[in-house]
Structures are given as structure tokens and as C-alpha cells.
Amino acid sequence: MKTKIRFFAFALLAASACSLPLFAHHGSLGYDTQHETTVKGGTVTRFEFTNPHVIIVWETKDDKGAVQQWTAETTNPNTLYRYGWNKDVLKPGTELQIVAGNRCKNGENCMRLRKIVLASGKDLPVPN
């Protein structure tokens, strides 16, 4: 009887260990990591310095003058804090010069942030 219980416990443990990669976080799967998109100009409308990913929402104008809303996702607040970011680094109304990153594969106006430059010329460091 003890042998069956040990075997069952071992089998359960092995199955659990093998399934751990299935629960991994794969945040870049929805982004085109082969190409980078650059958006010039814009104004921050929302900044969420929260887990699991920091979100930046801004508005810019396209070539025809129509307003477009964009969203950029980056890493967690703890990592960005080590790069000099905080909850007040971007506020609604902050003017942007350049935002670049890997665009969403579905074509929506969203990206995984790779570079952000404020209108003042200050480059906010972004971990890769």
C-alpha cells in the first residue's frame, strides 16, 4: 500500500513539474518582435505605474491630422524604478517626442515599449 501511495505522489509531483512551463508568462507573444514602430509626437492621457506591466496611453495625430490613441506596455514598476522611473515620471499632459516599440500583431495601436523620448529631449531608459 505504501508503495502505491509513494508511486502516486511521485507521479503527481512529476506531472506538476512538467506542466510548470505551461504557466510561464509570455508577454511578447502578441507583438511583432521583428520590426519596430516609431510614433512621433503626442500627449500622455493616462499612465498606470502598476503591476504586472506599466501602461502608457497617449494621443497623437496621423498624417491627415486625425487623432489616434496609442497604448504602450512595458515591464513591471519594480524594474522601471531601478531605471529611474516612478509613478510621477509621466503625467497626463506630458508631451512626447518619440515613442518606439514592437507593434501588436493584430494591427491595433499598441506596442511593447522599447524607447521613449520626452518633448524636452530627455530619453527615459527602458529595459530591453
N, C-alpha and C positions, 0 to 999 in steps of 0.2 A: 504494500500500500504506500509506504514512504517513497519507494522508487517511482511510482506513478505520480505522486504529488511533486517530487523533485523534477521529474521529466516535464510535467505540465508547467511548472514555474519557470524552468529553463526555456521552454518553447515560447512562453508568453513574453519573457524578457528578450529573447532573440527577435521575436516578431516586432516588439516595440522598438528595439534598437534599429532594425532595418527600415522602419517606417518614419524615423525622425527626419530624414531629408525631405519627406513629403510636406512637412510643416515649416520648411525654411521660408524665409521672406525673400521674394524675388522681385524687388521694386522696379527693376529696369526692364522687365519683360514687355511692358506696354509702350516703350519708347524706341525710336529708330536710333540706335546707338552708332550706326554707320555714318550718319550725317548730322551736322549741326545747323540749327536755325538761329538767325540773329534778328531780333526786333529792335528797331531804333526808336528811341523816344518813348515817352509815356508817363503816366502818373499813377502812383500806387493808390489803390482804392481799399485794399484790405491786406493785412499782414498777420498771419497766425503763427506765433512762435510757440507751437505746442507739439507734443508727441502724437503720432510717431514720426511725422515729417513736417517740416516748416513749409508753409504755403504763402506765396506772394501772388496777389491778384492786382493787375494793373490794366489801364486803358490806354490805347494808342490809336492813331489814325492810320488807315491804309493809304495806298497811293491815290485813291479817289476822294479821300477826306472823310470816309465813313469810320465811325468809332468802332473799334474792336476790343473785346475784353480777352485778356490772356491770363493764364494761370501757370505759375512755375512751382514745382515741388523740389525740395532739396532734402538733405539729411535731417537728423534729429536735432533738437535745440542744444543738447549737451555737446555734441560735436561742433556745432557752429559757434557756441560760446567760446570754445577753445581757439577758434579762428578770429575772435574779436566781436562776434555778433552778440546782440542782446534783444530783448523784447521791444526796445525803442529805436533800434537801428534803422528801421523803415516804418514810417507812419503814413496814414492816408494823406495824400497831397505831396508826398516826396516825389520829386521829378527824377526820371531815369533817362540816361543817355543810351545805354545798350543793355539788353538782356539777351543772353545766348544760351542755348542748350539743345538737348535732343528732343525733338518734337514727338508728340504722341503718334503712334502708328495709325490711329483711326482718323487722323487729319484734323482733329479738334485743335483749338488754340490753347494748347497746353504743352508743357515741356519739363524735362528733368534739367534743373538749373546747372550750368557749367560756368557762367560768367555773368557778373552784374556790375555795371558802372553807373554811378550816380551822375546827375547833370553837372555837378561840381567837378567831375573828373575823378572822384575817389572810386577806386576799384575795391569792392568788398570781396575779400578772399573766400573762395568756395572750394571745399574739399572735393577731390575727384574720386 
